[in-house]
């Protein structure tokens, strides 16, 4: 992690995302990654499954893994 950037995004924090990239890693539990565009984590990728993705915060039935409103990242 770059110096001065927190290891994680605190629960309930809104971050701007620019695009979504399919998971090409060996991490089977990860659906995709969001590219963060702005704020503290600008230019970094974060696991989409850890975002609310349009579901209500704290909803135990929230199952959306990727927000369909986020465009795909260019190759």
Buried (B, 14 or more C-beta within 10 A) or exposed (E): EEEEEEEEBEEEEEBEBBBBBEBEEEEEEBBBBBBBBEEEBEEBBBBBBEBBBEBEEEEEEEEBBBBEEBEEBEE
